[in-house]
C-alpha cells in the first residue's frame, strides 16, 4: 500500500476513533487505569488528539506531524492496554475478549501502528512539494 493510501486509511481510522470517544465515552472510561486522575478529561483529550491526528493525515502539509503524533499517542496508550490485560481483558457491560487477543493487540497491533506512523512520517519527509 502506498503512503498516501495508508495516510487516508489512518485518517479515517483515527478520526472515527476520536469521535467515538465523545459518542461512547462509557466504552473508553473503564479502559483508563484507576491510578490516572481525571479519566473524563483524559478520554476527551485523547479523543480530540485522535481527531486532530486523523484530520492531519488527510493533508500532505500535516501528514509528517500526524505520523509522529500517532506514534507518541500509541506509546501513551500502552498503560491502558496493560490495564485491560490486568483486569482480565473484560469490562462489565463492555469490551470482553480472550486474554490472548488483548496480548496480540498490545504486542503486535500496537507496534504495527507505531511502525505505520513512523513509515508515514519518514516517507513524507522524502516527498518534495
N, CA, C and O atoms as CSV, one atom per row, in Angstrom:
chain,resi,resn,atom,element,x,y,z
A,1,UNK,N,N,0.840,-1.174,0.000
A,1,UNK,CA,C,0.000,0.000,0.000
A,1,UNK,C,C,0.887,1.240,0.000
A,1,UNK,O,O,1.889,1.303,0.712
A,2,UNK,N,N,0.513,2.192,-0.785
A,2,UNK,CA,C,1.306,3.413,-0.884
A,2,UNK,C,C,1.066,4.319,0.311
A,2,UNK,O,O,0.061,4.204,1.011
A,3,UNK,N,N,2.012,5.218,0.525
A,3,UNK,CA,C,1.984,6.118,1.682
A,3,UNK,C,C,0.712,6.957,1.716
A,3,UNK,O,O,0.109,7.115,2.778
A,4,UNK,N,N,0.297,7.494,0.582
A,4,UNK,CA,C,-0.897,8.339,0.558
A,4,UNK,C,C,-2.139,7.524,0.909
A,4,UNK,O,O,-2.991,7.993,1.664
A,5,UNK,N,N,-2.251,6.326,0.376
A,5,UNK,CA,C,-3.407,5.477,0.674
A,5,UNK,C,C,-3.438,5.104,2.158
A,5,UNK,O,O,-4.498,5.118,2.785
A,6,UNK,N,N,-2.283,4.774,2.709
A,6,UNK,CA,C,-2.216,4.436,4.125
A,6,UNK,C,C,-2.560,5.646,4.976
A,6,UNK,O,O,-3.206,5.512,6.015
A,7,UNK,N,N,-2.134,6.824,4.544
A,7,UNK,CA,C,-2.467,8.051,5.277
A,7,UNK,C,C,-3.975,8.273,5.314
A,7,UNK,O,O,-4.525,8.641,6.352
A,8,UNK,N,N,-4.637,8.053,4.193
A,8,UNK,CA,C,-6.091,8.210,4.148
A,8,UNK,C,C,-6.755,7.172,5.055
A,8,UNK,O,O,-7.686,7.495,5.793
A,9,UNK,N,N,-6.282,5.941,5.001
A,9,UNK,CA,C,-6.831,4.884,5.860
A,9,UNK,C,C,-6.659,5.242,7.337
A,9,UNK,O,O,-7.601,5.118,8.121
A,10,UNK,N,N,-5.462,5.685,7.715
A,10,UNK,CA,C,-5.216,6.080,9.108
A,10,UNK,C,C,-6.024,7.326,9.463
A,10,UNK,O,O,-6.482,7.470,10.596
A,11,UNK,N,N,-6.197,8.221,8.498
A,11,UNK,CA,C,-7.011,9.410,8.735
A,11,UNK,C,C,-8.446,9.049,9.088
A,11,UNK,O,O,-9.014,9.586,10.039
A,12,UNK,N,N,-9.022,8.144,8.323
A,12,UNK,CA,C,-10.390,7.689,8.601
A,12,UNK,C,C,-10.435,6.976,9.956
A,12,UNK,O,O,-11.303,7.260,10.781
A,13,UNK,N,N,-9.505,6.056,10.182
A,13,UNK,CA,C,-9.469,5.273,11.410
A,13,UNK,C,C,-9.377,6.170,12.641
A,13,UNK,O,O,-10.158,6.018,13.580
A,14,UNK,N,N,-8.424,7.107,12.640
A,14,UNK,CA,C,-8.218,7.949,13.812
A,14,UNK,C,C,-9.339,8.966,14.003
A,14,UNK,O,O,-9.719,9.260,15.136
A,15,UNK,N,N,-9.866,9.499,12.917
A,15,UNK,CA,C,-10.970,10.454,13.049
A,15,UNK,C,C,-12.200,9.765,13.637
A,15,UNK,O,O,-12.825,10.291,14.558
A,16,UNK,N,N,-12.545,8.606,13.115
A,16,UNK,CA,C,-13.703,7.860,13.631
A,16,UNK,C,C,-13.474,7.448,15.080
A,16,UNK,O,O,-14.371,7.589,15.911
A,17,UNK,N,N,-12.292,6.944,15.390
A,17,UNK,CA,C,-11.986,6.541,16.767
A,17,UNK,C,C,-12.067,7.736,17.709
A,17,UNK,O,O,-12.587,7.617,18.819
A,18,UNK,N,N,-11.562,8.875,17.277
A,18,UNK,CA,C,-11.602,10.076,18.108
A,18,UNK,C,C,-13.018,10.543,18.371
A,18,UNK,O,O,-13.361,10.878,19.505
A,19,UNK,N,N,-13.841,10.571,17.344
A,19,UNK,CA,C,-15.237,10.964,17.510
A,19,UNK,C,C,-15.935,9.997,18.456
A,19,UNK,O,O,-16.776,10.402,19.259
A,20,UNK,N,N,-15.587,8.727,18.361
A,20,UNK,CA,C,-16.213,7.711,19.207
A,20,UNK,C,C,-15.956,7.956,20.697
A,20,UNK,O,O,-16.764,7.547,21.532
A,21,UNK,N,N,-14.850,8.614,21.045
A,21,UNK,CA,C,-14.575,8.946,22.443
A,21,UNK,C,C,-15.674,9.853,23.009
A,21,UNK,O,O,-15.963,9.814,24.205
A,22,UNK,N,N,-16.280,10.661,22.146
A,22,UNK,CA,C,-17.332,11.579,22.583
A,22,UNK,C,C,-18.721,10.958,22.447
A,22,UNK,O,O,-19.629,11.279,23.214
A,23,UNK,N,N,-18.878,10.069,21.469
A,23,UNK,CA,C,-20.165,9.414,21.253
A,23,UNK,C,C,-20.402,8.318,22.294
A,23,UNK,O,O,-21.514,8.162,22.797
A,24,UNK,N,N,-19.355,7.567,22.611
A,24,UNK,CA,C,-19.463,6.443,23.544
A,24,UNK,C,C,-18.384,6.513,24.628
A,24,UNK,O,O,-17.552,5.609,24.709
A,25,UNK,N,N,-18.370,7.543,25.452
A,25,UNK,CA,C,-17.320,7.640,26.475
A,25,UNK,C,C,-17.346,6.473,27.466
A,25,UNK,O,O,-16.314,6.123,28.039
A,26,UNK,N,N,-18.506,5.877,27.665
A,26,UNK,CA,C,-18.609,4.756,28.608
A,26,UNK,C,C,-17.809,3.539,28.134
A,26,UNK,O,O,-17.476,2.667,28.937
A,27,UNK,N,N,-17.504,3.475,26.856
A,27,UNK,CA,C,-16.662,2.389,26.334
A,27,UNK,C,C,-15.204,2.596,26.743
A,27,UNK,O,O,-14.503,1.634,27.056
A,28,UNK,N,N,-14.750,3.848,26.740
A,28,UNK,CA,C,-13.338,4.158,26.969
A,28,UNK,C,C,-12.980,4.368,28.438
A,28,UNK,O,O,-11.877,4.023,28.863
A,29,UNK,N,N,-13.896,4.928,29.208
A,29,UNK,CA,C,-13.581,5.277,30.597
A,29,UNK,C,C,-13.084,4.093,31.429
A,29,UNK,O,O,-12.137,4.264,32.197
A,30,UNK,N,N,-13.675,2.903,31.314
A,30,UNK,CA,C,-13.149,1.775,32.102
A,30,UNK,C,C,-11.759,1.307,31.656
A,30,UNK,O,O,-11.086,0.580,32.386
A,31,UNK,N,N,-11.333,1.722,30.464
A,31,UNK,CA,C,-10.011,1.330,29.963
A,31,UNK,C,C,-8.896,2.216,30.526
A,31,UNK,O,O,-7.714,1.900,30.387
A,32,UNK,N,N,-9.279,3.320,31.159
A,32,UNK,CA,C,-8.295,4.235,31.734
A,32,UNK,C,C,-7.918,3.718,33.116
A,32,UNK,O,O,-8.789,3.558,33.971
A,33,UNK,N,N,-6.640,3.456,33.347
A,33,UNK,CA,C,-6.211,2.908,34.653
A,33,UNK,C,C,-6.660,3.786,35.817
A,33,UNK,O,O,-6.679,5.013,35.720
A,34,UNK,N,N,-7.016,3.137,36.907
A,34,UNK,CA,C,-7.516,3.839,38.104
A,34,UNK,C,C,-6.507,4.825,38.681
A,34,UNK,O,O,-6.895,5.811,39.309
A,35,UNK,N,N,-5.232,4.571,38.478
A,35,UNK,CA,C,-4.220,5.440,39.083
A,35,UNK,C,C,-4.045,6.762,38.331
A,35,UNK,O,O,-3.320,7.642,38.795
A,36,UNK,N,N,-4.690,6.909,37.195
A,36,UNK,CA,C,-4.620,8.180,36.453
A,36,UNK,C,C,-5.780,9.081,36.877
A,36,UNK,O,O,-6.928,8.639,36.913
A,37,UNK,N,N,-5.488,10.329,37.193
A,37,UNK,CA,C,-6.561,11.234,37.614
A,37,UNK,C,C,-7.372,11.750,36.420
A,37,UNK,O,O,-6.903,11.713,35.282
A,38,UNK,N,N,-8.557,12.217,36.680
A,38,UNK,CA,C,-9.400,12.884,35.694
A,38,UNK,C,C,-9.670,12.039,34.445
A,38,UNK,O,O,-9.362,12.463,33.331
A,39,UNK,N,N,-10.246,10.840,34.630
A,39,UNK,CA,C,-10.472,9.962,33.464
A,39,UNK,C,C,-11.364,10.591,32.388
A,39,UNK,O,O,-11.159,10.346,31.199
A,40,UNK,N,N,-12.340,11.390,32.787
A,40,UNK,CA,C,-13.215,12.024,31.789
A,40,UNK,C,C,-12.410,12.992,30.922
A,40,UNK,O,O,-12.593,13.046,29.706
A,41,UNK,N,N,-11.522,13.751,31.553
A,41,UNK,CA,C,-10.676,14.684,30.797
A,41,UNK,C,C,-9.694,13.920,29.913
A,41,UNK,O,O,-9.458,14.307,28.769
A,42,UNK,N,N,-9.124,12.843,30.434
A,42,UNK,CA,C,-8.192,12.029,29.637
A,42,UNK,C,C,-8.900,11.484,28.412
A,42,UNK,O,O,-8.340,11.494,27.316
A,43,UNK,N,N,-10.132,11.004,28.586
A,43,UNK,CA,C,-10.901,10.479,27.462
A,43,UNK,C,C,-11.154,11.566,26.424
A,43,UNK,O,O,-10.984,11.337,25.226
A,44,UNK,N,N,-11.560,12.749,26.882
A,44,UNK,CA,C,-11.861,13.841,25.949
A,44,UNK,C,C,-10.607,14.317,25.210
A,44,UNK,O,O,-10.640,14.543,24.000
A,45,UNK,N,N,-9.511,14.466,25.942
A,45,UNK,CA,C,-8.267,14.928,25.311
A,45,UNK,C,C,-7.761,13.894,24.316
A,45,UNK,O,O,-7.338,14.246,23.215
A,46,UNK,N,N,-7.802,12.612,24.698
A,46,UNK,CA,C,-7.314,11.593,23.762
A,46,UNK,C,C,-8.208,11.523,22.528
A,46,UNK,O,O,-7.715,11.312,21.420
A,47,UNK,N,N,-9.515,11.696,22.707
A,47,UNK,CA,C,-10.412,11.727,21.549
A,47,UNK,C,C,-10.115,12.906,20.639
A,47,UNK,O,O,-10.070,12.760,19.418
A,48,UNK,N,N,-9.911,14.074,21.236
A,48,UNK,CA,C,-9.584,15.266,20.453
A,48,UNK,C,C,-8.257,15.101,19.710
A,48,UNK,O,O,-8.142,15.469,18.540
A,49,UNK,N,N,-7.266,14.550,20.392
A,49,UNK,CA,C,-5.960,14.323,19.749
A,49,UNK,C,C,-6.103,13.335,18.595
A,49,UNK,O,O,-5.511,13.535,17.534
A,50,UNK,N,N,-6.884,12.268,18.791
A,50,UNK,CA,C,-7.094,11.312,17.694
A,50,UNK,C,C,-7.753,11.989,16.498
A,50,UNK,O,O,-7.373,11.738,15.354
A,51,UNK,N,N,-8.733,12.843,16.756
A,51,UNK,CA,C,-9.398,13.570,15.660
A,51,UNK,C,C,-8.398,14.459,14.927
A,51,UNK,O,O,-8.368,14.476,13.697
A,52,UNK,N,N,-7.585,15.192,15.671
A,52,UNK,CA,C,-6.595,16.077,15.037
A,52,UNK,C,C,-5.574,15.280,14.232
A,52,UNK,O,O,-5.200,15.683,13.130
A,53,UNK,N,N,-5.126,14.155,14.774
A,53,UNK,CA,C,-4.194,13.292,14.031
A,53,UNK,C,C,-4.870,12.794,12.756
A,53,UNK,O,O,-4.286,12.842,11.674
A,54,UNK,N,N,-6.101,12.320,12.895
A,54,UNK,CA,C,-6.824,11.815,11.729
A,54,UNK,C,C,-6.977,12.858,10.646
A,54,UNK,O,O,-6.718,12.584,9.474
A,55,UNK,N,N,-7.394,14.049,11.025
A,55,UNK,CA,C,-7.557,15.133,10.051
A,55,UNK,C,C,-6.205,15.486,9.422
A,55,UNK,O,O,-6.123,15.754,8.224
A,56,UNK,N,N,-5.161,15.483,10.230
A,56,UNK,CA,C,-3.827,15.791,9.717
A,56,UNK,C,C,-3.361,14.824,8.643
A,56,UNK,O,O,-2.636,15.215,7.728
A,57,UNK,N,N,-3.771,13.562,8.745
A,57,UNK,CA,C,-3.374,12.573,7.738
A,57,UNK,C,C,-3.950,12.885,6.352
A,57,UNK,O,O,-3.406,12.442,5.341
A,58,UNK,N,N,-5.039,13.640,6.304
A,58,UNK,CA,C,-5.647,13.976,5.013
A,58,UNK,C,C,-4.908,15.101,4.288
A,58,UNK,O,O,-5.122,15.322,3.096
A,59,UNK,N,N,-4.049,15.801,5.002
A,59,UNK,CA,C,-3.327,16.931,4.419
A,59,UNK,C,C,-1.848,16.595,4.264
A,59,UNK,O,O,-1.189,16.211,5.230
A,60,UNK,N,N,-1.335,16.738,3.065
A,60,UNK,CA,C,0.084,16.469,2.854
A,60,UNK,C,C,0.949,17.373,3.734
A,60,UNK,O,O,2.037,16.977,4.151
A,61,UNK,N,N,0.471,18.575,4.015
A,61,UNK,CA,C,1.234,19.517,4.838
A,61,UNK,C,C,1.398,19.051,6.280
A,61,UNK,O,O,2.375,19.409,6.938
A,62,UNK,N,N,0.445,18.250,6.781
A,62,UNK,CA,C,0.473,17.824,8.186
A,62,UNK,C,C,0.677,16.322,8.368
A,62,UNK,O,O,0.659,15.830,9.496
A,63,UNK,N,N,0.868,15.607,7.294
A,63,UNK,CA,C,0.985,14.147,7.362
A,63,UNK,C,C,2.185,13.703,8.200
A,63,UNK,O,O,2.081,12.762,8.986
A,64,UNK,N,N,3.304,14.372,8.034
A,64,UNK,CA,C,4.504,14.014,8.798
A,64,UNK,C,C,4.250,14.185,10.295
A,64,UNK,O,O,4.560,13.290,11.081
A,65,UNK,N,N,3.692,15.320,10.692
A,65,UNK,CA,C,3.409,15.568,12.103
A,65,UNK,C,C,2.383,14.574,12.635
A,65,UNK,O,O,2.485,14.133,13.779
A,66,UNK,N,N,1.408,14.224,11.827
A,66,UNK,CA,C,0.394,13.253,12.250
A,66,UNK,C,C,1.010,11.874,12.456
A,66,UNK,O,O,0.640,11.156,13.385
A,67,UNK,N,N,1.940,11.509,11.595
A,67,UNK,CA,C,2.616,10.214,11.749
A,67,UNK,C,C,3.371,10.143,13.064
A,67,UNK,O,O,3.266,9.156,13.793
A,68,UNK,N,N,4.137,11.194,13.371
A,68,UNK,CA,C,4.883,11.196,14.636
A,68,UNK,C,C,3.940,11.279,15.829
A,68,UNK,O,O,4.163,10.618,16.843
A,69,UNK,N,N,2.881,12.093,15.714
A,69,UNK,CA,C,1.914,12.212,16.808
A,69,UNK,C,C,1.204,10.882,17.059
A,69,UNK,O,O,0.907,10.534,18.202
A,70,UNK,N,N,0.936,10.148,15.984
A,70,UNK,CA,C,0.329,8.829,16.111
A,70,UNK,C,C,1.238,7.909,16.927
A,70,UNK,O,O,0.764,7.170,17.790
A,71,UNK,N,N,2.531,7.956,16.657
A,71,UNK,CA,C,3.494,7.131,17.410
A,71,UNK,C,C,3.474,7.483,18.893
A,71,UNK,O,O,3.429,6.600,19.749
A,72,UNK,N,N,3.508,8.767,19.187
A,72,UNK,CA,C,3.501,9.212,20.583
A,72,UNK,C,C,2.207,8.772,21.267
A,72,UNK,O,O,2.235,8.285,22.397
A,73,UNK,N,N,1.080,8.942,20.585
A,73,UNK,CA,C,-0.205,8.556,21.179
A,73,UNK,C,C,-0.261,7.055,21.443
A,73,UNK,O,O,-0.762,6.625,22.482
A,74,UNK,N,N,0.245,6.268,20.517
A,74,UNK,CA,C,0.243,4.817,20.725
A,74,UNK,C,C,1.096,4.434,21.942
A,74,UNK,O,O,0.743,3.524,22.691
A,75,UNK,N,N,2.204,5.126,22.129
A,75,UNK,CA,C,3.047,4.876,23.300
A,75,UNK,C,C,2.301,5.286,24.570
A,75,UNK,O,O,2.357,4.585,25.580
A,76,UNK,N,N,1.605,6.419,24.518
A,76,UNK,CA,C,0.848,6.876,25.680
A,76,UNK,C,C,-0.322,5.947,26.023
A,76,UNK,O,O,-0.763,5.909,27.171
A,77,UNK,N,N,-0.822,5.204,25.042
A,77,UNK,CA,C,-1.932,4.281,25.280
A,77,UNK,C,C,-1.481,2.939,25.867
A,77,UNK,O,O,-2.323,2.137,26.269
A,78,UNK,N,N,-0.192,2.682,25.922
A,78,UNK,CA,C,0.299,1.395,26.433
A,78,UNK,C,C,-0.213,1.094,27.849
A,78,UNK,O,O,-0.650,-0.031,28.091
A,79,UNK,N,N,-0.179,2.049,28.799
A,79,UNK,CA,C,-0.713,1.725,30.134
A,79,UNK,C,C,-2.176,1.282,30.106
A,79,UNK,O,O,-2.584,0.435,30.901
A,80,UNK,N,N,-2.949,1.840,29.211
A,80,UNK,CA,C,-4.348,1.438,29.084
A,80,UNK,C,C,-4.465,-0.009,28.617
A,80,UNK,O,O,-5.305,-0.759,29.116
A,81,UNK,N,N,-3.631,-0.400,27.669
A,81,UNK,CA,C,-3.657,-1.777,27.173
A,81,UNK,C,C,-3.193,-2.751,28.252
A,81,UNK,O,O,-3.746,-3.842,28.390
A,82,UNK,N,N,-2.190,-2.358,29.004
A,82,UNK,CA,C,-1.717,-3.205,30.107
A,82,UNK,C,C,-2.807,-3.319,31.174
A,82,UNK,O,O,-3.064,-4.407,31.691
A,83,UNK,N,N,-3.435,-2.212,31.496
A,83,UNK,CA,C,-4.538,-2.204,32.474
A,83,UNK,C,C,-5.632,-3.165,32.031
A,83,UNK,O,O,-6.160,-3.922,32.846
A,84,UNK,N,N,-5.975,-3.141,30.752
A,84,UNK,CA,C,-7.014,-4.028,30.224
A,84,UNK,C,C,-6.635,-5.496,30.427
A,84,UNK,O,O,-7.488,-6.316,30.767
A,85,UNK,N,N,-5.378,-5.823,30.223
A,85,UNK,CA,C,-4.912,-7.201,30.441
A,85,UNK,C,C,-4.975,-7.546,31.928
A,85,UNK,O,O,-5.426,-8.631,32.296
A,86,UNK,N,N,-4.526,-6.629,32.780
A,86,UNK,CA,C,-4.500,-6.865,34.231
A,86,UNK,C,C,-5.905,-7.111,34.781
A,86,UNK,O,O,-6.079,-7.932,35.682
A,87,UNK,N,N,-6.908,-6.408,34.249
A,87,UNK,CA,C,-8.271,-6.591,34.754
A,87,UNK,C,C,-8.987,-7.769,34.101
A,87,UNK,O,O,-10.195,-7.934,34.267
A,88,UNK,N,N,-8.250,-8.580,33.366
A,88,UNK,CA,C,-8.811,-9.807,32.805
A,88,UNK,C,C,-9.374,-9.683,31.408
A,88,UNK,O,O,-10.116,-10.556,30.958
A,89,UNK,N,N,-9.036,-8.622,30.721
A,89,UNK,CA,C,-9.460,-8.406,29.329
A,89,UNK,C,C,-10.978,-8.364,29.175
A,89,UNK,O,O,-11.530,-8.737,28.140
A,90,UNK,N,N,-11.627,-7.903,30.228
A,90,UNK,CA,C,-13.088,-7.843,30.193
A,90,UNK,C,C,-13.575,-6.693,31.071
A,90,UNK,O,O,-13.151,-6.533,32.216
A,91,UNK,N,N,-14.464,-5.912,30.506
A,91,UNK,CA,C,-15.089,-4.811,31.231
A,91,UNK,C,C,-16.572,-5.126,31.315
A,91,UNK,O,O,-17.214,-5.404,30.302
A,92,UNK,N,N,-17.112,-5.084,32.522
A,92,UNK,CA,C,-18.528,-5.364,32.717
A,92,UNK,C,C,-19.366,-4.490,31.790
A,92,UNK,O,O,-19.185,-3.274,31.729
A,93,UNK,N,N,-20.280,-5.127,31.074
A,93,UNK,CA,C,-21.143,-4.443,30.109
A,93,UNK,C,C,-20.350,-3.658,29.076
A,93,UNK,O,O,-20.767,-2.584,28.640
A,94,UNK,N,N,-19.210,-4.201,28.692
A,94,UNK,CA,C,-18.366,-3.527,27.709
A,94,UNK,C,C,-17.563,-4.532,26.915
A,94,UNK,O,O,-18.038,-5.617,26.580
A,95,UNK,N,N,-16.367,-4.154,26.631
A,95,UNK,CA,C,-15.465,-4.959,25.819
A,95,UNK,C,C,-14.973,-6.177,26.592
A,95,UNK,O,O,-14.392,-6.037,27.668
A,96,UNK,N,N,-15.200,-7.358,26.053
A,96,UNK,CA,C,-14.693,-8.608,26.631
A,96,UNK,C,C,-14.064,-9.430,25.507
A,96,UNK,O,O,-14.728,-9.776,24.530
A,97,UNK,N,N,-12.793,-9.732,25.657
A,97,UNK,CA,C,-12.096,-10.540,24.660
A,97,UNK,C,C,-11.256,-11.587,25.384
A,97,UNK,O,O,-10.918,-11.406,26.554
A,98,UNK,N,N,-10.916,-12.672,24.705
A,98,UNK,CA,C,-9.975,-13.616,25.321
A,98,UNK,C,C,-8.656,-12.891,25.621
A,98,UNK,O,O,-8.265,-11.978,24.893
A,99,UNK,N,N,-7.985,-13.297,26.684
A,99,UNK,CA,C,-6.759,-12.612,27.094
A,99,UNK,C,C,-5.715,-12.582,25.987
A,99,UNK,O,O,-4.980,-11.602,25.866
A,100,UNK,N,N,-5.633,-13.632,25.180
A,100,UNK,CA,C,-4.629,-13.665,24.120
A,100,UNK,C,C,-4.874,-12.547,23.095
A,100,UNK,O,O,-3.928,-12.030,22.500
A,101,UNK,N,N,-6.144,-12.177,22.891
A,101,UNK,CA,C,-6.460,-11.092,21.958
A,101,UNK,C,C,-5.899,-9.772,22.487
A,101,UNK,O,O,-5.351,-8.970,21.730
A,102,UNK,N,N,-6.044,-9.557,23.794
A,102,UNK,CA,C,-5.502,-8.342,24.399
A,102,UNK,C,C,-3.980,-8.305,24.275
A,102,UNK,O,O,-3.396,-7.247,24.036
A,103,UNK,N,N,-3.339,-9.470,24.439
A,103,UNK,CA,C,-1.878,-9.533,24.285
A,103,UNK,C,C,-1.461,-9.258,22.834
A,103,UNK,O,O,-0.484,-8.548,22.595
A,104,UNK,N,N,-2.191,-9.811,21.877
A,104,UNK,CA,C,-1.888,-9.573,20.460
A,104,UNK,C,C,-2.054,-8.084,20.141
A,104,UNK,O,O,-1.253,-7.500,19.411
A,105,UNK,N,N,-3.085,-7.496,20.689
A,105,UNK,CA,C,-3.307,-6.064,20.481
A,105,UNK,C,C,-2.133,-5.248,21.005
A,105,UNK,O,O,-1.684,-4.306,20.353
A,106,UNK,N,N,-1.632,-5.616,22.197
A,106,UNK,CA,C,-0.523,-4.875,22.800
A,106,UNK,C,C,0.808,-5.157,22.116
A,106,UNK,O,O,1.575,-4.231,21.851
A,107,UNK,N,N,1.090,-6.428,21.826
A,107,UNK,CA,C,2.422,-6.814,21.346
A,107,UNK,C,C,2.566,-6.885,19.829
A,107,UNK,O,O,3.685,-6.927,19.318
A,108,UNK,N,N,1.437,-6.900,19.097
A,108,UNK,CA,C,1.512,-6.988,17.635
A,108,UNK,C,C,0.862,-5.774,16.969
A,108,UNK,O,O,1.508,-5.053,16.208
A,109,UNK,N,N,-0.415,-5.557,17.260
A,109,UNK,CA,C,-1.143,-4.480,16.592
A,109,UNK,C,C,-0.555,-3.107,16.934
A,109,UNK,O,O,-0.346,-2.272,16.054
A,110,UNK,N,N,-0.296,-2.892,18.214
A,110,UNK,CA,C,0.249,-1.602,18.638
A,110,UNK,C,C,1.601,-1.286,17.975
A,110,UNK,O,O,1.773,-0.189,17.443
A,111,UNK,N,N,2.553,-2.218,17.994
A,111,UNK,CA,C,3.812,-1.948,17.278
A,111,UNK,C,C,3.620,-1.734,15.779
A,111,UNK,O,O,4.332,-0.933,15.173
A,112,UNK,N,N,2.675,-2.436,15.183
A,112,UNK,CA,C,2.409,-2.224,13.752
A,112,UNK,C,C,1.910,-0.800,13.524
A,112,UNK,O,O,2.331,-0.141,12.574
A,113,UNK,N,N,1.016,-0.323,14.388
A,113,UNK,CA,C,0.525,1.051,14.254
A,113,UNK,C,C,1.658,2.060,14.443
A,113,UNK,O,O,1.725,3.061,13.730
A,114,UNK,N,N,2.545,1.796,15.401
A,114,UNK,CA,C,3.702,2.683,15.588
A,114,UNK,C,C,4.580,2.667,14.336
A,114,UNK,O,O,5.036,3.715,13.879
A,115,UNK,N,N,4.813,1.483,13.788
A,115,UNK,CA,C,5.609,1.366,12.568
A,115,UNK,C,C,4.964,2.163,11.426
A,115,UNK,O,O,5.650,2.878,10.696
A,116,UNK,N,N,3.644,2.033,11.279
A,116,UNK,CA,C,2.939,2.762,10.211
A,116,UNK,C,C,3.112,4.264,10.403
A,116,UNK,O,O,3.340,4.988,9.434
A,117,UNK,N,N,3.006,4.738,11.637
A,117,UNK,CA,C,3.197,6.163,11.912
A,117,UNK,C,C,4.586,6.628,11.522
A,117,UNK,O,O,4.743,7.677,10.897
A,118,UNK,N,N,5.600,5.846,11.891
A,118,UNK,CA,C,6.983,6.181,11.531
A,118,UNK,C,C,7.148,6.153,10.015
A,118,UNK,O,O,7.762,7.049,9.437
A,119,UNK,N,N,6.602,5.131,9.380
A,119,UNK,CA,C,6.722,4.988,7.922
A,119,UNK,C,C,6.094,6.184,7.202
A,119,UNK,O,O,6.682,6.736,6.273
A,120,UNK,N,N,4.891,6.578,7.639
A,120,UNK,CA,C,4.235,7.722,7.012
A,120,UNK,C,C,5.065,8.989,7.239
A,120,UNK,O,O,5.305,9.750,6.301
A,121,UNK,N,N,5.499,9.214,8.469
A,121,UNK,CA,C,6.271,10.429,8.785
A,121,UNK,C,C,7.572,10.473,7.997
A,121,UNK,O,O,7.930,11.515,7.447
A,122,UNK,N,N,8.278,9.353,7.939
A,122,UNK,CA,C,9.558,9.336,7.224
A,122,UNK,C,C,9.344,9.415,5.712
A,122,UNK,O,O,10.123,10.063,5.014
A,123,UNK,N,N,8.311,8.773,5.204
A,123,UNK,CA,C,8.024,8.848,3.766
A,123,UNK,C,C,7.677,10.269,3.378
A,123,UNK,O,O,8.079,10.754,2.321
A,124,UNK,N,N,6.925,10.934,4.244
A,124,UNK,CA,C,6.526,12.309,3.969
A,124,UNK,C,C,7.741,13.218,3.935
A,124,UNK,O,O,7.749,14.207,3.201
A,125,UNK,N,N,8.762,12.906,4.710
A,125,UNK,CA,C,9.990,13.716,4.736
A,125,UNK,C,C,10.696,13.676,3.379
A,125,UNK,O,O,11.396,14.620,3.011
A,126,UNK,N,N,10.510,12.582,2.637
A,126,UNK,CA,C,11.188,12.435,1.347
A,126,UNK,C,C,10.393,13.042,0.182
A,126,UNK,O,O,10.901,13.176,-0.932
A,127,UNK,N,N,9.138,13.404,0.466
A,127,UNK,CA,C,8.303,13.975,-0.591
A,127,UNK,C,C,8.574,15.471,-0.676
A,127,UNK,O,O,8.536,16.182,0.329
A,128,UNK,N,N,8.839,15.923,-1.857
A,128,UNK,CA,C,9.058,17.359,-2.039
A,128,UNK,C,C,7.786,17.963,-2.624
A,128,UNK,O,O,7.195,17.399,-3.545
A,129,UNK,N,N,7.370,19.096,-2.096
A,129,UNK,CA,C,6.133,19.726,-2.589
A,129,UNK,C,C,6.239,20.217,-4.005
A,129,UNK,O,O,5.276,20.765,-4.542
